[in-house]
Amino acid sequence: MENPTRGLPAPPPLGTAALPPGTYAGQVVLVTGGGTGLGKAIATEFARLGADLVIAGRRIEQLEAAREELAATPGAGRVTAAVCDIRDPERVAGVFDAAEAAFDRLPDVLVNNAAANFPCPAEDLSPNAWRAVVDITLTGTWFMTREFGRRHLDAGSAGSIVNIGASYAWTGGPGFAHSAAAKAGVKNLVETLAVEWGPYGIQINGLAPGLFPHADMTEDIRGGLERAAPDAKDGRQPALRVGAPRELGWAATFLASPYARFVTGHTLVVDGANWQRRSIVNPEVVPVRDQLGRGPFSL
Protein backbone atom coordinates (compact mmCIF):
# COMPACT_ATOMS: atom_id res chain seq x y z
CA MET A 1 0.00 0.00 0.00
CA GLU A 2 1.31 3.43 -0.92
CA ASN A 3 2.23 5.65 2.03
CA PRO A 4 -0.53 8.31 2.25
CA THR A 5 1.66 10.85 4.11
CA ARG A 6 3.52 12.91 1.56
CA GLY A 7 3.53 16.34 3.15
CA LEU A 8 2.99 19.65 1.41
CA PRO A 9 4.04 19.83 -2.25
CA ALA A 10 7.38 21.36 -3.15
CA PRO A 11 7.30 25.03 -4.19
CA PRO A 12 7.73 26.18 -7.79
CA PRO A 13 11.36 26.24 -8.93
CA LEU A 14 13.90 28.88 -7.98
CA GLY A 15 13.59 31.83 -10.34
CA THR A 16 9.80 31.71 -10.49
CA ALA A 17 8.09 34.98 -9.53
CA ALA A 18 4.96 34.99 -7.38
CA LEU A 19 3.54 38.23 -8.81
CA PRO A 20 3.32 39.75 -12.30
CA PRO A 21 6.64 40.83 -13.83
CA GLY A 22 7.44 44.44 -13.06
CA THR A 23 5.19 44.65 -10.00
CA TYR A 24 7.84 46.73 -8.24
CA ALA A 25 9.25 48.54 -11.28
CA GLY A 26 10.03 52.14 -10.36
CA GLN A 27 9.82 51.43 -6.63
CA VAL A 28 12.63 51.40 -4.09
CA VAL A 29 12.81 48.57 -1.55
CA LEU A 30 15.11 48.80 1.49
CA VAL A 31 16.03 45.51 3.17
CA THR A 32 18.03 45.43 6.40
CA GLY A 33 20.26 42.41 6.78
CA GLY A 34 19.87 42.07 3.02
CA GLY A 35 23.41 40.87 2.38
CA THR A 36 23.01 37.34 3.70
CA GLY A 37 20.59 34.55 4.48
CA LEU A 38 16.87 35.12 4.47
CA GLY A 39 17.29 38.87 3.99
CA LYS A 40 19.08 38.25 0.71
CA ALA A 41 16.43 35.69 -0.29
CA ILE A 42 13.73 38.29 0.30
CA ALA A 43 15.67 40.96 -1.60
CA THR A 44 16.08 38.53 -4.51
CA GLU A 45 12.34 38.16 -4.97
CA PHE A 46 11.82 41.93 -4.94
CA ALA A 47 14.62 42.18 -7.52
CA ARG A 48 12.89 39.66 -9.82
CA LEU A 49 9.85 41.94 -9.78
CA GLY A 50 11.80 44.97 -10.94
CA ALA A 51 12.52 46.81 -7.69
CA ASP A 52 15.41 49.15 -7.16
CA LEU A 53 17.08 47.80 -4.04
CA VAL A 54 18.96 49.16 -1.06
CA ILE A 55 20.49 46.40 1.04
CA ALA A 56 21.76 47.48 4.45
CA GLY A 57 24.04 45.65 6.87
CA ARG A 58 27.14 45.97 8.98
CA ARG A 59 29.72 44.18 6.81
CA ILE A 60 30.70 45.79 3.53
CA GLU A 61 32.24 42.62 2.07
CA GLN A 62 28.99 40.67 2.41
CA LEU A 63 26.97 43.59 1.12
CA GLU A 64 29.11 44.05 -1.98
CA ALA A 65 28.99 40.35 -2.82
CA ALA A 66 25.21 40.36 -2.42
CA ARG A 67 24.87 43.57 -4.42
CA GLU A 68 26.60 41.99 -7.41
CA GLU A 69 24.48 38.85 -7.13
CA LEU A 70 21.22 40.78 -6.82
CA ALA A 71 22.06 43.11 -9.71
CA ALA A 72 22.50 40.05 -11.93
CA THR A 73 19.06 38.71 -11.05
CA PRO A 74 16.80 38.61 -14.13
CA GLY A 75 14.33 41.50 -13.99
CA ALA A 76 16.24 43.42 -11.32
CA GLY A 77 16.42 47.17 -11.21
CA ARG A 78 19.35 49.04 -9.74
CA VAL A 79 20.99 47.82 -6.52
CA THR A 80 22.99 49.75 -3.97
CA ALA A 81 24.46 48.76 -0.61
CA ALA A 82 24.66 50.80 2.59
CA VAL A 83 26.67 50.01 5.69
CA CYS A 84 24.58 50.66 8.78
CA ASP A 85 24.30 49.75 12.44
CA ILE A 86 20.54 50.00 12.98
CA ARG A 87 21.09 50.58 16.70
CA ASP A 88 22.31 54.08 15.87
CA PRO A 89 19.48 56.45 14.82
CA GLU A 90 21.89 58.85 13.10
CA ARG A 91 23.28 56.06 10.92
CA VAL A 92 19.72 54.91 10.22
CA ALA A 93 18.90 58.40 8.95
CA GLY A 94 22.04 58.20 6.82
CA VAL A 95 20.80 55.06 5.09
CA PHE A 96 17.57 56.79 4.09
CA ASP A 97 19.55 59.81 2.89
CA ALA A 98 21.73 57.50 0.79
CA ALA A 99 18.70 55.75 -0.67
CA GLU A 100 17.11 59.05 -1.67
CA ALA A 101 20.38 60.25 -3.16
CA ALA A 102 20.82 57.05 -5.17
CA PHE A 103 17.28 56.77 -6.53
CA ASP A 104 15.85 60.28 -6.12
CA ARG A 105 12.89 59.02 -4.08
CA LEU A 106 12.02 57.69 -0.65
CA PRO A 107 12.06 53.92 -0.23
CA ASP A 108 8.53 52.73 -0.98
CA VAL A 109 8.99 49.50 0.98
CA LEU A 110 10.98 48.76 4.13
CA VAL A 111 11.76 45.17 5.12
CA ASN A 112 13.04 45.00 8.70
CA ASN A 113 14.95 41.74 8.56
CA ALA A 114 18.09 42.47 10.60
CA ALA A 115 18.13 40.72 13.98
CA ALA A 116 20.41 39.00 16.46
CA ASN A 117 19.93 35.70 18.23
CA PHE A 118 21.69 32.82 19.93
CA PRO A 119 20.44 30.04 22.22
CA CYS A 120 21.03 30.53 25.94
CA PRO A 121 19.29 29.59 29.20
CA ALA A 122 17.63 32.71 30.58
CA GLU A 123 19.60 32.57 33.83
CA ASP A 124 22.89 32.67 31.90
CA LEU A 125 22.05 35.80 29.90
CA SER A 126 24.34 38.67 30.84
CA PRO A 127 23.10 42.27 30.68
CA ASN A 128 25.26 42.79 27.58
CA ALA A 129 23.89 39.67 25.90
CA TRP A 130 20.33 40.81 26.56
CA ARG A 131 21.04 44.30 25.23
CA ALA A 132 22.85 42.98 22.14
CA VAL A 133 19.79 41.06 20.98
CA VAL A 134 17.04 43.45 22.08
CA ASP A 135 18.85 46.54 20.78
CA ILE A 136 19.19 45.10 17.28
CA THR A 137 15.99 43.08 17.01
CA LEU A 138 13.53 45.48 18.64
CA THR A 139 15.13 48.90 19.04
CA GLY A 140 16.86 48.77 15.65
CA THR A 141 13.62 47.73 13.99
CA TRP A 142 11.90 50.65 15.69
CA PHE A 143 14.56 53.15 14.57
CA MET A 144 14.21 51.99 10.95
CA THR A 145 10.42 52.00 11.13
CA ARG A 146 10.30 55.41 12.78
CA GLU A 147 12.56 56.97 10.13
CA PHE A 148 10.53 55.43 7.30
CA GLY A 149 7.23 56.55 8.82
CA ARG A 150 8.31 60.10 9.62
CA ARG A 151 9.65 60.69 6.12
CA HIS A 152 6.52 59.39 4.46
CA LEU A 153 4.27 61.33 6.82
CA ASP A 154 6.22 64.49 6.03
CA ALA A 155 6.02 63.83 2.28
CA GLY A 156 2.37 62.80 2.39
CA SER A 157 3.21 59.58 0.53
CA ALA A 158 2.12 55.99 1.01
CA GLY A 159 4.47 53.18 1.98
CA SER A 160 4.66 49.60 3.15
CA ILE A 161 6.64 47.95 5.94
CA VAL A 162 7.28 44.25 6.50
CA ASN A 163 8.80 43.25 9.85
CA ILE A 164 10.38 39.82 10.09
CA GLY A 165 9.11 38.29 13.31
CA ALA A 166 8.98 34.87 14.95
CA SER A 167 6.17 32.60 16.08
CA TYR A 168 7.48 32.59 19.64
CA ALA A 169 6.21 36.15 19.88
CA TRP A 170 2.92 34.35 20.70
CA THR A 171 4.15 31.24 22.43
CA GLY A 172 7.32 32.23 24.27
CA GLY A 173 10.70 30.85 23.32
CA PRO A 174 12.47 28.69 25.92
CA GLY A 175 16.20 29.04 25.34
CA PHE A 176 15.65 32.34 23.53
CA ALA A 177 14.14 34.65 26.18
CA HIS A 178 15.96 37.69 24.78
CA SER A 179 14.88 37.12 21.17
CA ALA A 180 11.34 36.03 22.06
CA ALA A 181 10.77 39.18 24.12
CA ALA A 182 12.16 41.35 21.32
CA LYS A 183 10.08 39.64 18.63
CA ALA A 184 6.95 40.05 20.76
CA GLY A 185 7.72 43.77 20.73
CA VAL A 186 8.17 43.70 16.95
CA LYS A 187 4.78 42.01 16.55
CA ASN A 188 3.17 44.61 18.79
CA LEU A 189 4.66 47.41 16.70
CA VAL A 190 2.95 45.89 13.66
CA GLU A 191 -0.41 45.93 15.41
CA THR A 192 0.00 49.40 16.92
CA LEU A 193 1.38 51.25 13.92
CA ALA A 194 -1.10 49.72 11.48
CA VAL A 195 -3.79 51.69 13.32
CA GLU A 196 -1.76 54.85 13.85
CA TRP A 197 -0.40 55.15 10.32
CA GLY A 198 -3.15 53.52 8.25
CA PRO A 199 -5.00 56.83 7.82
CA TYR A 200 -1.85 58.21 6.13
CA GLY A 201 -1.47 55.36 3.65
CA ILE A 202 1.26 53.43 5.47
CA GLN A 203 0.63 49.72 5.91
CA ILE A 204 2.71 47.48 8.15
CA ASN A 205 2.70 43.71 8.43
CA GLY A 206 4.80 40.99 9.97
CA LEU A 207 6.24 37.80 8.55
CA ALA A 208 7.24 34.96 10.89
CA PRO A 209 9.43 32.33 9.22
CA GLY A 210 9.65 28.71 10.25
CA LEU A 211 12.64 26.51 9.49
CA PHE A 212 14.37 27.75 6.34
CA PRO A 213 17.88 26.26 6.30
CA HIS A 214 20.40 28.40 4.43
CA ALA A 215 24.15 28.74 4.06
CA ASP A 216 24.42 31.76 6.36
CA MET A 217 22.88 30.21 9.49
CA THR A 218 25.03 30.78 12.57
CA GLU A 219 26.96 27.81 13.90
CA ASP A 220 25.08 27.73 17.21
CA ILE A 221 21.69 27.65 15.48
CA ARG A 222 22.91 25.08 12.96
CA GLY A 223 24.41 22.99 15.76
CA GLY A 224 21.13 23.03 17.67
CA LEU A 225 19.25 21.78 14.62
CA GLU A 226 21.76 19.03 14.06
CA ARG A 227 21.58 17.90 17.67
CA ALA A 228 17.79 17.86 17.57
CA ALA A 229 17.35 16.17 14.21
CA PRO A 230 20.56 15.22 12.41
CA ASP A 231 18.78 13.14 9.76
CA ALA A 232 15.12 13.98 10.21
CA LYS A 233 14.46 17.73 9.85
CA ASP A 234 11.68 17.10 7.34
CA GLY A 235 9.96 14.48 9.48
CA ARG A 236 9.73 16.93 12.37
CA GLN A 237 7.55 19.33 10.35
CA PRO A 238 3.80 18.78 9.70
CA ALA A 239 4.57 19.71 6.08
CA LEU A 240 7.12 16.85 6.02
CA ARG A 241 9.63 19.29 4.59
CA VAL A 242 11.43 22.47 5.57
CA GLY A 243 10.89 25.79 3.82
CA ALA A 244 12.72 27.05 0.76
CA PRO A 245 14.00 30.62 1.30
CA ARG A 246 12.26 31.81 -1.86
CA GLU A 247 8.92 30.93 -0.25
CA LEU A 248 9.57 33.56 2.42
CA GLY A 249 10.53 36.03 -0.30
CA TRP A 250 7.26 35.39 -2.14
CA ALA A 251 5.28 36.05 1.04
CA ALA A 252 7.15 39.32 1.63
CA THR A 253 6.61 40.56 -1.93
CA PHE A 254 2.89 39.85 -1.62
CA LEU A 255 2.43 41.60 1.73
CA ALA A 256 4.10 44.78 0.44
CA SER A 257 2.40 44.68 -2.96
CA PRO A 258 -0.61 46.51 -4.41
CA TYR A 259 -2.49 43.19 -4.11
CA ALA A 260 -2.36 43.33 -0.31
CA ARG A 261 -3.28 46.95 0.34
CA PHE A 262 -6.15 46.00 2.66
CA VAL A 263 -3.90 43.69 4.69
CA THR A 264 -2.29 45.60 7.53
CA GLY A 265 -1.58 44.92 11.20
CA HIS A 266 -1.23 41.21 10.46
CA THR A 267 1.68 38.83 11.09
CA LEU A 268 1.75 35.95 8.64
CA VAL A 269 3.40 32.75 9.87
CA VAL A 270 5.15 30.88 7.06
CA ASP A 271 6.22 27.61 8.66
CA GLY A 272 4.04 24.79 7.34
CA ALA A 273 1.96 24.85 10.57
CA ASN A 274 4.92 23.80 12.69
CA TRP A 275 4.21 26.35 15.42
CA GLN A 276 0.72 24.91 15.88
CA ARG A 277 1.90 21.34 16.25
CA ARG A 278 0.85 19.54 19.42
CA SER A 279 1.27 15.94 20.52
CA ILE A 280 -1.59 13.82 21.83
CA VAL A 281 0.73 12.91 24.69
CA ASN A 282 3.35 15.52 25.45
CA PRO A 283 6.97 14.38 25.31
CA GLU A 284 9.06 14.31 28.47
CA VAL A 285 10.27 17.73 29.56
CA VAL A 286 13.99 18.27 29.02
CA PRO A 287 15.27 21.46 30.71
CA VAL A 288 16.83 24.02 28.40
CA ARG A 289 20.20 23.68 30.16
CA ASP A 290 20.23 19.97 29.36
CA GLN A 291 19.19 20.56 25.76
CA LEU A 292 22.13 22.92 25.34
CA GLY A 293 24.55 20.60 27.11
CA ARG A 294 25.23 22.92 30.03
CA GLY A 295 25.88 21.80 33.57
CA PRO A 296 24.03 22.88 36.72
CA PHE A 297 23.72 26.63 37.20
CA SER A 298 25.71 28.39 39.88
CA LEU A 299 26.35 32.06 40.61
Secondary structure, 3 states (H helix, E strand, C coil): CCCCCCCCCCCCCCCCCCCCCCCCCCCEEEEECCCCHHHHHHHHHHHHCCCEEEEEECCHHHHHHHHHHHHCCCCCCCEEEEECCCCCHHHHHHHHHHHHHHHCCCCCEEEECCCCCCCECHHHCCHHHHHHHHHHHHHHHHHHHHHHHHHHHHHCCCEEEEEECCCHHHHCCCCEHHHHHHHHHHHHHHHHHHHHHHHHCEEEEEEEECCCCCCCCCHHHHHHHHHHCCCCCHHHCCCCCCCCHHHHHHHHHHHCCHHHCCCCCCEEEECCCHHHCCCCCCCCCCCHHHHCCCCCCCC
